[in-house]
């Protein structure tokens, strides 16, 4: 206890001697936070490289220029310093884009003072801070070809495409066994040509769209027969209302959609707490089914008025359960679903992922 009191006294004395008014929250380490005046020659950054901040703000959206905590506005900072600035709030229906080296920056909003506050760590290279409203002539969006991002496009030939599959997946956070993703397909030459041209001509636009919250993706899947290996290959593109969320870009044209019904699949975030037991629940077989995740790769069609033999066989002796209900296979490709809430339904698999793919 005496040692602790002595240590606290020493720290308090150090603050008095150096004239520090408090502990800054700008720096993450204990030694940095003891005494931060915000000056660029602070001991923490004494040997850090000084870098230039190129501010591009044609609309004069910044109301408090970039600075370190407690410091004056500046365009020169030390690498690693936390830099702060504030902007006005955009008018209704206007979207403000704030980019730091072409990466969109987040912000906090002060409702009492009606401004947006930004902070970022200064990189070790000269940095560009750009602010504009979406659609401004002051900013030209960078573009790239879809085939340059998804390089597999360059390796496929139109004659090798056997099928195109499209779907819109659910974005629900409360999945159920009776809520299913739905798929459509086409293998017609006209649709294959349309999709092939789409892959070759579509562009990705770096326009930093707002990423839709809670939305499920649209998916375009191309099935290709590799002419060399004679094996089927699949390639997919995911977009959320035309937005590719990984790098906040937009597609210059929406993903194509097919019209022939193909089947359904379970929601990919459905299967938590998966286990496999005997049909009566007395024996645990989970360790024999270490590929249960393949359930989400099955595509299946609904069976109306299904009538299965009640005798125990090598499939229905198992019961697959999760928090939302249970699945019991009746054959290699047919199964019955009992949701925790909802009606029992029977299905038949239409793609090449079946019961055998769940087993070790």
N, C-alpha and C positions, 0 to 999 in steps of 0.2 A: 504494500500500500504506500509506504514511504517512497519507494522508487517511482511509482506512478505519479505521486504528487510532485516529486522533483522534476520529472519529465514534463508535466504540464506547466510547471512554473518556468522551466527553461524555454518552452515554446512561447509562452506568453511574453516573456522578456524579449525574445527574439523579435516578436511582432512590434513591440514598443521601440526597440532600437532601430529597426528598419523603417518604421513609419507606415507599415502596412495597415490598411483599414479593415481587412477581412480576407476570407478565403475565397478565391475565385473558383467558379465552377467550369471555367473554360478548359482546364487541363485535367487530364485523366489520372495522372499519377500523384501520389502523396507529396513527393518532393516538389512537383510543379505547382500544386495547389496551395502550398503553405504561404507563398507570397508572390502574387501575380499582379503586376502593375499594368500589364497590357502593352508595355513598350517593346519594340521589335528587338532591342538589345538586351532583353531579359536573359538572365543566366541560362534559363532552360533552352534558349534558342541562339545563344551567343555564337556558336559555330555553325548554325544552320545556314543553308544557302538562302539568299534573298532573291525572291522571284517577283515578277511583274504581273499585275492583274489588269487585263485589258477589258474595260467595261464598255459594252455596247448597249446603250439604253436610249434609242431614238425617241421614245415616247415620254422620257423623263419619269419612269415609273418608280425609281428609287427615291424614297423620302428621307432615308438615313443612310449615308454612304458607307461602304465597307470599312470596317475597323476591327481591331481586337478589343477584348473586354477592357474598358477603362481608357482606351486609346483614342487618338484623333483619326478622322477619315484619311485614308491613304490608298495608293495604288501599288505600294510595295510592301511585301510581307515576308516573313521567314517561313520556310517550308515546315509544316507541322503545326503552325499556329491555327487556332480556331478563329475564323473570320465571321463577323456578323454584319447583316444589313437588313433594312426594312423597306417594304414597298407599300404603295397605296393598294387599296382593294379594287379589283376590276369592277366596272359597272355591270349591271345585270346583263346576262347572255353574252358576255365577253369572257374569253378564257385567256389568262395570262400564262405564257410559257417562260420559265426561268431555266436556263441551261448553264451548267458549269462544265466546260470542255465537252459540250454536246451531250451531256447526261442531265436528264431532268431532275430538278432539286425539289425536295419536299419543304414544307413550311409549317409554322404554327400561327394561329390566328388570334389576335387580341381584339375581342369584341368591345372592350371598354375604350380602346384607343383607335379602333378600326384601321388596323394595318396587318400586313403579313410580315412575320419575322423569319429570316433565313439564317442558317449557320452552316459552315462547311470547313473542313480541314484543308489548309493550303497545300496543294501538291508541291513536289520538288521541281516542277518545271513551270515556265510562264503559262498563265492560265487565262482563259477567256470566259467572262461572265456576260451572258446575253439575255436580254429581256424583251419580249414583244407580245402582242396579242395574236392569237391564231388567225391566220389569213392576212397578216400585215405584208405589204410589199417589201418591207425592210429585211425579211427573212426568206430565203429560198431553200426549200426542203431538199435535203440530200435524197437520192434515190439509188437503188441497185436492182439488178435483175433477180427475179425469184430463183432462177436457176443458179445464180452465184451464191445464194445462201443455202439452198437445198441442192447440193452438187450432184446428188443421185439423178437429178433430172437430165443431166448431160450424158448419162450413161445408158439411158433407156431409149429404145426405138419404138415407134408407134406400132409396128407390126408385132411387137412382143407383148403389148398390153392385152391382157385377156379379159379383164373386168375392172370396172370403176365402182367404188362403194362410197356412199356419203351418209353422214348421220349428224344429228344434233344431239349432243349429250346433255343430260340434266345437270344443273349446278346446285342442287339441293344439299343442305347440310343435315337433313333428316332423312336419310335413305330408307327405302323399304324394299322388301323382296318382290312386291307387286308393282313397283314403279321401275320401268325398264327403259333403257336407251333403244331407239328405233333406227333401223338401217334400210337404205334403198340402194339399188344397183342398176347397172346397165352393162351389157356386153356387145351392144350394137356398134357397128363401124362408125356411124355418125357421131355418137356420144364419145367414143374413144378418141376420135379426131378432134372433137371440140375440147376435150380435156387436155389432150396433148398440146394443142395450140395455146391453151390457157397457161400451161406450165412453161412454155417457151417464151411467151410474150408479156406475162404479168410482171409488174414491178413491186418492190417493197419501198414504201415511202417513210422516211424518218420524220414524221410529223408529231410525234409524242402525244398520241391521243390519250384521253382518259380511259383507263382500263375498266371495263364494266365489272361491277361488284356482284358476285353471286351467280354470274352467268355461266352456262355450260358451253363448251366449244363446239363449233362446226368442224367436222373432220372430213377431209378428202383422202381416200385411200386408193392407191393404184396397185393392182395385182399384175405382176409381170412374170412371164415364163422366160427364164434365162436361157438364151439360145445355146450357150456354151455348156452349162451344167445340166440343163433340162430340169431345173428345180424352180419351184414357185417362189417368188420374192414379193414382199409387200413394202410399200413406202407410204407415209402419211404426212399430211400437213394439218396443223391445228390452228384455228383462228377463232377469236371471240368477237362476234359482230364485226368481222373484218380487221380485227386488231391482233397482232402477234405480241403477246404479253412479255415475252422474254427480253425484248429490247425496245418495247414501246414504239412499234411501227404499225403502219397500215398497209393493207393490200390495195393495189390500184383497181382491182376488180374483185367482187365477192367470189368466194369459192363456188364452183359449179355444184348443182344438185341434180341427183337422179330421181326417177319417178317409180321404178319397179320395186315393190316391197321385197325386202330380203329377209329381215328377221329382227330379233331383239337381242339385247345382252343385259346382264346385270350391271348396275352402277359400279364403277371401278372402286368407289370408296365404301362399298357395302360391307365387305367381309372383315369385320373385327371380331376377335374372340372365336375364330374358327376351330372346330374340333370335329373328329369323326368317332362315332361310337357304334356299337351294335344297335340294331333296330330297337331293342328294348332299353338301351342306355346303360347296360350293365358292364360292358367291356369297352375300353378306350383304344381305338385304332389310329389315333392322330399321327403317331410316328411313322405309320406306313403310308401316309399321304402327304409327303413333304412338298408337293407341287399344287397345293390347293389354290394358290393364287391364279392358276390357269382357268379357274371358273370365270374370271372376268373376260377371258378371251373367247369364250363360247358364244356363238351366234345361233339362235334357235327360233323356231316357229311354234305357235300355239297349237295344241291338239284339242280339238273339240270332241266331247263325248268319249274321251279316252277310257278304255276298259282293260286294265292290266290284271294278269294272273296274280292271285293273292299268295301263291306258294312262294316260300323263301328261295331265292336264287343267289348267285355270286355277286349280284349288284345290290338288290334291295335288302341284303342282310346288314348293310351299312346305313347310317344316318349322318348326314353332314349338317351341323348346326352352327348358327351364329346368333348374335343378339336379336336379329330381326326375324328368325324363324328357322326352318329346316328344309333340306333338299334330300330326296331319296331317289336314286337312279333305279330304273326298272330294267334297263338294258344298256348296251354300250352308248347309245345315243338318245335315249328317252328318260325323262325324269319327272318327278312330281315335286311341286313347291308348296310348302305350307307356311304362309306368312304368319308372323306373330299377330298382326291385325290384317284381316283381309280374307279372300276366298282361296281355296286350294285350286291350283291350276297345273296342267300337264303340258310338257313341251318336248319337241324333237330337235336335236342339233342339226344345223344345215351347213356348218363349216367343218373344218378338219380337226377341231379340238374336242376330244371326247373323254369318256370316263377314264380310259387308260392313261391319259396325260396327267391325271391327278396323283398317280401312284409313283412311288420311288422308282 
